Amino acid sequence: MATLTVPTSRADKPRVLRSRAVGKLLLLALVAAVLAPWAATHWPGASWPHALTVDLSKPLAGASDWVIDNRDSHPLFLYFFGYVSNAVVLSVRAVYLTLLAAGWAGVTVLGALVAWRVAGVRLAAGTAAAILACGALGMWIPTMQTLALMVVAVLVSVAVGVLLGLAAGLSDRLDRALRPVLDTMQVLPAFAYLLPVVLVFGIGVPAAVLATVVYAAPPMARLTALGLRGADPEVLEAVESLGATRRQRLLTARIPLARKELLLGLNQTIMMALGMAVIASVIGAGGLGDRVYQALASVDVGAALAAGIPIVLLAVVLDRVTAAAGDGHTRSRTIGWPYALAVTVAVALAARLLGALDWPAGATLDIAGPVNTAKDWMVDHLYSGVPVVGGTAEWAAHFTTWVLDPVRSGLQWLPWWSVLLIVAALAWLIGTWRTALTAVLAMAAIGVLGVWEPSLDTLSQVLAAVAVTLVLGFATGIAAARSDRVERALRPVLDVFQTMPQFVYLIPVVALFGVGRAPAVAAAVVYALPAVVRITAQGLRQVDQAALESARSLGATGRQQLWQVQLPLARRSLLLAVNQGVVLVLAVVIIGGLVGGGALGYDVAFGLAQGDLATGLVAGAAIVCLGLMLDRVTQPTGRRAKKGA
């Protein structure tokens, strides 16, 4: 009888050799074994080789001088940037004067009627209360200034985002071309690109509005493209079968079907524009942001909170209204837009006749004094000398000594080529070779720019802050997902934390922890925590209930269900939480350069304050590269995410 020879199959191999991850790591180890000795021989030392750097200081200084010398005479500035600047100033001024002409009563009525029309009476009452609270805090005029800038910035951001989204949603080629541009715009912290905007437009409202547009337009573009590409193919085929042209299919089918994504994009654009309000105050935006920035300079927690609360109230109201418009379920048909406008005009005219346009001077509440008193008490009793646990100053010193310093020293001790290999391994394990190549090139560009050491310093702060954020965020998100009562209790807290301007976080942490890297990390943790908690809780709640029922039927305990069912099935959401935590932490760590965080954040702040384009732009470019690398290392590709899901 003939003997059958069974070929060796993939299943016969040891399990470790069948792992794709092990195969990738073995290939990288082979590459490292070949290239590492050669790199170490030609460029010894841990730091990035000076021979592989490019000095951009002279060309950037030359470009800065050219812009300054020609800003008032060159046709490009006179007939393009000049017209853009004038249009922005006139638009913001027109909206601001309209709000002042409507008076506090007219603005309150208009906001309440819009909320009533979109979401019902309950949200209308909340909107009116929020608007009145802005006046009661003595911030009516700054609030109107911020609102005027917001209206113009959001309208321009939506227009730019919709145009880019239409291009990306209707053309695969444009989608591929725009994706890296939108990625760069999204991962670049807002603080980094203020300098080039100021260089072209100078200090003032135009620079603030345009910086806000660059920061707030990407989510509108992404969600518009997502909505257009996600339109039901059967509906599109039905419309096409009726003889509709491409333009008719776009206007009558694609855009209406993408309504939810468009309104979500509007919501995200508004949130990001409000988040930019304080940062834009650094370049002359005025309004509430300017009050917060002044309070930061004097470490006045009470004044910062008095200006920060109206920003939070505006953010929460606009978030609820736009979210309700996107759902479309609670809309009230009892009020038409013409009626709402007529009532607003009538109220504004009545207020003008009564001489009550301005907020009454006697109807304000001073919270700065009590808040500063409470802050002083906390500093006196918590800063140092607390029995057993020590004080916040000791915590900051210990965190710096035991965590931040070792992480920074460890990163800077590693040879530069090993850092690139680690980045390649992490990015390739979670994505594809293209992901790894992008991450490695981004990290290498940091070295080429000559800012390897400060970039690793910034990276150490980001890693420490992300570690703390993930521990707290995952624990809190799990608790919120497993208890409706916890979720309801956390929601208003997360709303406030998520909408509070980034600068506001710096003030109390500086008061409690002093100046240095520790307060920058603490502010970054508080700022990034809400997003991690929300995404974690949502991912766990969306786990297939059939899988949980099956686990319960097999006698699994609650802990076993969490570790063996919910967390593995929610892998995609957890990775997204990590990604968003990294991006948000990086944004605040950069701003932490203003309070002693040093590294790239300090370079950007120094370049902005001194008008040093070379220092500021090089640091800004390094931040872009660092953010792009971290984004690629923490965000799986579509194929990998689906497999993990």
C-alpha positions in Angstrom: 0.0 0.0 0.0 1.3 3.4 -0.9 2.2 5.7 1.9 0.5 9.0 1.8 2.7 12.0 2.5 0.8 14.8 4.2 2.4 18.2 3.4 3.3 20.3 6.4 0.6 22.9 6.8 0.6 26.2 8.5 -1.4 24.7 11.4 1.4 22.2 12.1 3.8 25.0 12.9 4.3 26.1 16.5 1.7 28.7 17.5 4.3 31.4 18.1 5.6 31.0 14.5 2.1 31.4 13.1 1.7 34.8 14.7 1.8 37.6 12.2 3.1 39.9 15.0 6.1 37.6 15.7 6.9 37.5 12.0 6.9 41.3 11.8 9.2 41.5 14.8 11.6 38.9 13.5 11.8 40.8 10.2 12.6 44.0 12.1 15.1 42.2 14.2 16.9 41.0 11.0 16.9 44.6 9.6 18.2 45.9 13.0 21.0 43.3 13.0 22.2 44.4 9.6 21.7 48.2 9.9 22.4 48.9 13.6 26.1 48.1 13.6 26.6 50.2 10.5 24.7 53.1 11.9 26.5 52.9 15.3 29.9 52.8 13.5 29.2 55.8 11.2 27.2 57.9 13.7 28.1 56.8 17.3 26.3 58.2 20.3 22.7 58.3 21.4 21.7 61.7 20.1 20.7 62.3 16.5 23.9 62.8 14.4 24.6 66.4 13.6 25.7 65.4 10.1 22.1 64.3 9.4 20.5 67.6 10.4 19.4 70.5 8.2 19.7 74.1 9.5 16.6 76.0 8.5 17.2 79.1 10.6 18.7 81.2 7.8 16.0 80.5 5.2 13.2 80.9 7.7 14.7 84.1 9.1 15.0 85.3 5.5 11.4 84.5 4.8 10.3 86.2 8.0 12.3 89.4 7.0 10.8 89.3 3.5 7.3 89.1 4.9 7.8 91.9 7.4 9.5 94.1 4.7 6.8 93.5 2.1 3.7 93.2 4.2 2.6 96.8 3.5 3.7 97.1 -0.2 3.7 93.7 -2.0 0.6 93.1 -4.3 0.1 89.7 -2.6 -0.5 91.3 0.7 -2.3 94.4 -0.6 -4.7 92.7 -3.0 -5.2 89.3 -1.4 -4.3 89.0 2.2 -5.3 92.6 2.8 -8.8 92.0 1.3 -9.1 88.8 3.4 -8.2 90.6 6.5 -10.6 93.5 5.9 -13.4 91.0 5.1 -12.8 89.2 8.4 -12.7 92.4 10.4 -15.9 93.8 8.8 -17.8 90.5 9.3 -16.8 90.1 12.9 -17.7 93.8 13.6 -21.1 93.4 11.8 -22.0 90.4 13.9 -20.8 92.1 17.1 -22.8 95.3 16.4 -25.8 93.2 15.6 -25.6 91.3 18.9 -25.2 94.6 20.8 -28.1 96.1 18.9 -30.3 93.1 20.0 -29.3 93.7 23.6 -29.2 91.1 26.3 -32.9 90.5 26.1 -33.0 90.0 22.3 -30.0 87.6 22.3 -31.5 85.6 25.2 -34.9 85.4 23.4 -33.3 84.4 20.1 -31.2 81.7 21.7 -34.2 80.3 23.6 -36.4 80.3 20.5 -33.8 78.6 18.4 -33.4 75.9 21.0 -37.2 75.5 21.3 -37.5 75.1 17.6 -34.8 72.5 17.4 -35.1 70.6 20.7 -38.1 71.6 22.7 -39.0 73.7 25.8 -36.6 72.0 28.2 -33.5 72.9 26.2 -34.9 76.4 25.5 -35.1 77.1 29.2 -31.5 75.8 29.7 -30.3 78.0 26.8 -31.9 81.1 28.3 -30.5 80.4 31.7 -27.0 79.9 30.3 -27.1 83.1 28.3 -28.3 85.0 31.4 -25.6 83.5 33.5 -22.9 85.0 31.2 -24.3 88.4 32.0 -24.7 87.7 35.6 -21.0 86.8 35.9 -20.2 90.3 34.5 -19.0 88.9 31.2 -21.7 90.1 28.8 -19.5 92.2 26.5 -16.6 89.7 26.4 -19.2 87.0 25.7 -20.6 88.9 22.8 -17.1 89.5 21.4 -16.3 85.8 21.6 -19.7 84.9 20.1 -19.1 87.3 17.2 -15.7 85.9 16.4 -17.2 82.4 16.8 -20.0 83.0 14.4 -17.7 84.2 11.6 -15.1 81.5 12.3 -17.6 78.7 12.4 -19.3 79.8 9.2 -16.0 80.0 7.3 -14.9 76.7 8.8 -18.1 75.0 7.8 -17.8 76.4 4.2 -14.2 75.3 3.9 -14.9 71.9 5.5 -17.9 71.2 3.3 -16.0 72.1 0.1 -13.1 69.9 1.1 -15.5 67.1 2.2 -17.4 67.3 -1.1 -14.1 66.9 -3.0 -12.9 64.0 -0.8 -16.4 62.3 -0.8 -16.8 62.4 -4.6 -13.3 61.7 -5.7 -11.0 58.9 -4.5 -8.0 60.7 -5.9 -8.8 63.9 -4.0 -9.6 61.8 -0.9 -6.1 60.3 -0.9 -4.6 63.7 -1.5 -6.5 65.5 1.2 -6.1 62.8 3.9 -2.5 63.6 4.9 -3.4 67.3 4.8 -6.3 66.8 7.2 -4.2 64.4 9.3 -1.6 67.1 9.7 -4.2 69.8 10.5 -5.8 67.5 13.1 -2.7 66.4 15.0 -1.1 69.8 15.0 -1.7 71.6 18.3 -3.4 74.9 17.7 -0.6 76.8 19.6 2.0 75.7 17.0 0.7 77.5 13.9 -0.2 80.9 15.5 3.2 82.3 14.5 2.9 82.0 10.7 -0.7 83.4 10.9 0.5 86.3 13.0 3.5 86.9 10.6 1.2 87.3 7.6 -1.8 89.0 9.3 -0.3 90.6 12.4 -1.8 90.6 15.9 -5.6 91.0 15.9 -8.9 89.5 14.9 -8.1 88.4 11.4 -5.2 86.2 12.6 -7.4 84.8 15.4 -10.3 83.9 13.0 -8.1 82.3 10.4 -6.2 80.3 13.0 -9.5 79.1 14.3 -10.6 78.1 10.8 -7.5 76.0 10.3 -8.1 74.3 13.6 -11.8 73.8 13.3 -12.4 72.9 9.6 -10.9 69.3 9.5 -13.7 67.6 11.4 -16.3 69.2 9.1 -14.4 68.0 6.1 -13.9 64.4 7.4 -17.5 63.9 8.4 -18.8 65.4 5.2 -16.7 63.0 3.2 -17.8 60.2 5.5 -21.5 61.0 5.1 -21.2 61.2 1.3 -19.3 57.9 1.0 -21.7 56.2 3.4 -24.9 57.0 1.4 -27.2 54.0 0.7 -26.2 52.6 -2.7 -29.7 51.4 -3.4 -31.1 54.9 -2.9 -28.5 56.3 -5.2 -29.2 53.7 -7.9 -33.0 54.4 -7.6 -32.3 58.2 -8.1 -30.0 57.5 -11.0 -32.5 55.2 -12.7 -35.0 58.1 -12.7 -32.6 60.0 -15.0 -31.1 62.4 -12.4 -27.9 64.2 -13.3 -24.8 64.0 -11.1 -25.6 67.4 -9.6 -29.2 66.4 -8.9 -28.1 63.1 -7.2 -25.8 65.1 -5.0 -28.4 67.7 -4.0 -31.4 65.4 -3.7 -29.9 62.2 -2.4 -26.3 62.3 -1.2 -26.4 65.4 0.9 -29.9 64.7 2.5 -28.7 61.1 3.3 -25.5 62.6 4.9 -27.5 65.0 7.1 -26.6 63.4 10.4 -22.9 63.4 9.6 -23.1 67.0 8.4 -24.7 68.1 11.7 -22.2 66.1 13.7 -19.5 67.9 11.8 -21.1 71.2 12.6 -21.2 70.2 16.3 -17.5 69.2 16.3 -16.5 72.4 14.5 -18.3 74.5 17.0 -16.6 72.7 19.9 -13.2 73.0 18.4 -13.7 76.7 17.6 -14.7 77.4 21.2 -11.7 75.5 22.4 -9.6 77.8 20.2 -11.2 80.9 21.7 -8.7 81.2 24.6 -5.6 80.2 22.5 -6.5 82.8 19.9 -6.5 85.4 22.7 -2.7 85.2 22.6 -2.8 86.8 19.2 -5.4 89.5 20.0 -8.7 87.8 19.7 -10.1 89.6 22.7 -13.3 88.5 24.4 -13.5 85.8 27.0 -10.2 84.2 26.0 -8.4 87.5 26.7 -9.8 87.5 30.2 -8.6 83.9 30.8 -5.2 84.7 29.4 -4.8 87.7 31.6 -5.8 85.6 34.6 -3.2 83.0 33.7 -0.5 85.7 33.7 -1.4 86.7 37.2 -2.5 83.2 38.4 -5.9 84.6 39.3 -8.1 81.5 39.5 -11.3 83.5 40.3 -11.0 85.8 37.3 -10.1 82.8 35.1 -13.2 80.8 36.3 -15.5 83.8 35.8 -14.4 84.0 32.2 -14.1 80.3 31.7 -17.7 79.5 32.9 -19.4 81.4 30.0 -17.2 79.5 27.5 -18.3 76.2 29.1 -22.0 77.3 29.1 -21.8 78.4 25.4 -20.1 75.1 24.5 -22.7 72.9 26.4 -25.7 74.8 24.9 -24.3 74.7 21.4 -23.4 71.0 21.8 -26.9 70.1 23.0 -28.7 72.2 20.3 -26.6 70.8 17.4 -26.8 67.3 18.7 -30.6 67.6 18.9 -30.7 69.0 15.4 -28.8 65.9 14.3 -31.1 63.5 16.0 -34.2 65.2 14.6 -36.5 63.3 17.1 -37.3 66.0 19.6 -37.9 68.8 17.1 -40.9 71.1 17.9 -42.9 72.3 14.9 -44.8 74.9 16.9 -42.4 77.7 16.1 -41.3 78.8 12.7 -38.1 80.6 11.9 -39.9 83.8 10.7 -41.9 83.9 13.9 -38.7 83.5 16.0 -37.0 86.3 14.1 -40.0 88.6 14.5 -40.2 88.0 18.2 -36.5 88.7 18.6 -36.8 92.0 16.7 -39.8 93.0 18.7 -38.0 92.3 22.0 -34.8 94.1 20.8 -36.9 97.2 19.8 -38.7 97.2 23.2 -35.4 97.0 25.0 -34.0 99.9 23.0 -37.1 102.0 23.7 -36.7 101.3 27.4 -33.0 101.9 27.3 -32.2 98.4 28.5 -29.9 97.1 25.8 -26.8 96.8 28.1 -26.7 94.3 30.9 -27.8 96.0 34.2 -24.7 96.9 36.2 -26.4 95.9 39.5 -27.3 92.4 38.3 -23.8 90.9 38.3 -22.3 88.4 40.7 -18.7 88.6 41.7 -17.3 85.0 42.1 -13.7 85.9 41.7 -13.3 86.9 45.4 -14.8 83.7 46.9 -13.1 81.5 44.4 -9.7 83.1 45.2 -10.4 82.7 48.9 -11.1 79.0 48.4 -8.0 78.7 46.3 -5.9 80.4 48.9 -7.2 78.0 51.6 -6.4 75.0 49.4 -2.9 76.3 48.7 -2.4 77.0 52.4 -3.6 73.6 53.5 -2.7 71.3 50.6 0.4 72.8 49.0 2.7 71.4 51.7 2.7 70.1 55.2 -0.2 67.7 54.9 0.2 64.9 57.5 1.1 61.4 56.1 0.4 62.1 52.4 2.5 65.3 52.1 1.3 68.1 49.9 0.7 68.8 46.2 4.2 70.4 46.0 5.7 67.1 47.2 3.6 65.1 44.8 4.7 67.2 41.9 8.4 66.9 43.0 8.1 63.1 43.5 6.3 62.7 40.1 9.0 64.7 38.4 11.8 62.8 40.2 10.4 59.3 40.0 8.5 59.4 36.7 9.3 62.3 34.4 13.0 62.4 34.9 13.6 58.7 34.4 11.4 58.5 31.3 13.2 61.5 29.8 16.6 60.1 30.7 15.7 56.7 29.3 14.5 58.1 26.0 17.5 60.3 25.6 19.8 57.4 26.6 18.5 55.2 23.8 20.5 55.4 20.5 18.6 57.3 17.9 18.4 54.4 15.6 16.8 52.2 18.3 14.1 54.8 18.8 13.3 54.6 15.1 13.1 50.8 15.4 10.8 50.9 18.4 8.5 53.3 16.5 8.5 51.0 13.5 7.7 48.0 15.6 4.8 49.6 17.4 3.3 51.1 14.2 3.7 47.9 12.2 2.2 45.7 14.9 -0.9 47.8 15.0 -1.1 48.8 11.4 0.6 48.0 8.1 4.1 48.6 6.7 2.8 52.0 5.3 1.8 53.0 8.8 5.2 52.0 10.1 7.0 53.9 7.3 5.0 57.1 7.9 5.7 56.9 11.7 9.4 56.3 11.1 9.7 59.1 8.6 7.9 61.5 10.9 10.2 60.6 13.8 13.3 60.9 11.5 12.2 64.3 10.4 12.4 65.5 14.0 16.0 64.6 14.0 16.7 66.2 10.7 15.1 69.5 12.0 17.7 69.4 14.8 15.3 69.2 17.8 15.8 65.6 18.8 16.5 66.3 22.5 13.6 68.7 23.2 11.3 66.4 21.2 12.2 63.4 23.4 11.6 65.7 26.4 8.1 66.5 25.1 7.5 62.8 24.3 8.4 61.8 27.9 5.8 64.2 29.2 3.2 62.9 26.8 3.9 59.2 27.7 3.7 60.0 31.4 0.5 61.9 31.0 -1.1 59.3 28.7 -0.2 56.5 31.2 -2.0 58.3 34.0 -4.9 59.3 31.8 -5.5 55.7 30.5 -5.4 54.2 34.0 -7.9 56.7 35.4 -9.9 56.9 32.1 -10.3 53.1 31.6 -11.3 52.6 35.3 -13.8 55.4 35.2 -15.1 54.4 31.8 -15.6 50.8 33.0 -17.5 52.0 36.0 -19.7 54.3 33.8 -20.4 51.4 31.4 -21.5 49.0 34.1 -23.7 51.5 36.0 -26.3 53.8 34.6 -26.2 55.8 37.9 -22.5 56.4 37.6 -22.9 57.4 33.9 -25.6 59.9 34.8 -23.5 61.4 37.6 -20.4 61.7 35.4 -22.1 63.2 32.4 -22.2 66.9 33.6 -18.7 66.6 35.1 -17.3 65.3 31.8 -19.2 68.0 29.9 -17.6 70.7 32.0 -14.1 69.2 31.8 -14.4 68.6 28.0 -15.5 72.1 27.2 -13.3 74.1 29.6 -10.6 76.0 27.7 -7.1 74.4 27.9 -5.6 77.5 29.6 -8.1 77.4 32.4 -6.7 74.0 33.6 -3.2 75.5 33.8 -4.2 78.1 36.4 -5.3 75.9 39.4 -2.6 73.3 38.7 0.1 76.0 38.8 -1.4 77.3 42.0 -1.4 73.8 43.6 1.7 72.2 42.0 3.9 75.2 41.2 5.7 75.8 38.0 7.4 73.0 36.0 6.6 69.9 34.0 4.3 68.3 36.6 1.6 70.9 36.3 1.7 70.6 32.5 1.2 66.9 32.8 -1.6 67.4 35.4 -3.5 69.8 33.2 -3.1 67.4 30.2 -4.5 64.5 32.2 -7.6 66.5 33.2 -8.1 67.8 29.7 -7.8 64.4 28.0 -9.6 62.3 30.6 -13.2 63.0 29.5 -12.7 61.8 26.0 -11.0 58.6 27.2 -13.9 57.9 29.7 -16.6 58.6 27.1 -15.1 56.4 24.3 -14.4 53.6 26.8 -17.9 53.6 28.2 -19.5 53.8 24.8 -17.4 51.0 23.4 -18.2 48.7 26.4 -21.9 49.5 26.1 -22.0 48.6 22.4 -20.6 45.1 22.9 -22.9 42.5 21.5 -25.4 41.5 24.2 -25.7 38.0 22.8 -22.0 37.4 23.6 -22.6 38.6 27.2 -25.7 36.4 27.6 -23.7 33.5 26.3 -21.0 34.2 28.9 -23.6 34.5 31.7 -25.2 31.2 30.7 -21.8 29.5 31.1 -21.6 30.8 34.6 -19.1 33.6 34.0 -18.8 36.1 36.9 -19.0 39.9 36.3 -15.2 40.2 36.4 -14.8 37.3 33.9 -17.4 38.9 31.5 -15.4 42.2 31.6 -11.9 40.7 31.0 -12.8 37.9 28.7 -15.8 39.3 26.7 -16.3 43.0 26.9 -12.7 44.3 26.8 -11.6 42.0 23.9 -14.8 42.9 21.9 -14.3 46.6 22.6 -10.7 46.6 21.4 -11.4 49.0 18.6 -13.0 51.6 20.9 -10.2 51.2 23.5 -7.5 51.8 20.8 -9.5 54.9 19.7 -9.6 56.0 23.3 -5.8 55.7 23.5 -5.4 57.6 20.2 -7.6 60.5 21.3 -5.9 60.6 24.7 -2.5 60.9 23.1 -3.6 63.7 20.7 -5.4 65.7 23.5 -2.5 65.2 25.9 0.0 66.5 23.3 -2.1 69.6 22.8 -2.0 70.6 26.5 1.6 69.5 27.1 2.6 72.0 24.4 0.7 74.8 26.1 2.4 73.7 29.3 5.5 75.3 27.9 4.0 78.6 29.3 4.2 77.3 32.9 7.6 75.7 32.9 7.0 72.6 30.8 9.9 73.5 28.6 10.9 71.5 25.5 9.0 72.1 22.2 6.2 74.1 24.0 8.7 76.6 25.3 10.3 77.0 21.8 6.9 77.7 20.2 6.0 80.2 23.0 9.4 81.9 22.7 9.1 82.1 18.9 5.6 83.6 19.2 6.6 86.1 21.8 9.9 87.2 20.1 8.7 86.9 16.5 11.4 84.3 15.9 10.0 82.4 12.9 12.9 79.9 12.8 12.6 78.8 16.4 8.8 78.8 16.4 8.2 77.1 13.0 10.9 74.4 13.6 9.4 73.6 16.9 5.9 73.6 15.3 7.0 71.3 12.6 8.5 69.0 15.1 5.2 69.0 17.0 3.4 68.0 13.8 5.8 65.1 13.2 5.6 64.0 16.8 1.8 64.1 16.7 1.7 62.3 13.4 4.0 59.6 14.8 1.9 59.1 17.9 -1.3 59.1 15.9 0.1 56.3 13.6 1.4 54.3 16.5 -1.9 54.4 18.4 -4.5 54.2 15.6 -5.1 50.9 13.8 -5.8 50.8 10.1 -9.3 49.9 8.9 -8.4 46.3 8.2 -6.7 45.7 11.5 -9.5 47.5 13.4 -12.2 45.4 11.8 -10.2 42.2 12.6 -9.9 43.4 16.2 -13.6 44.3 16.4 
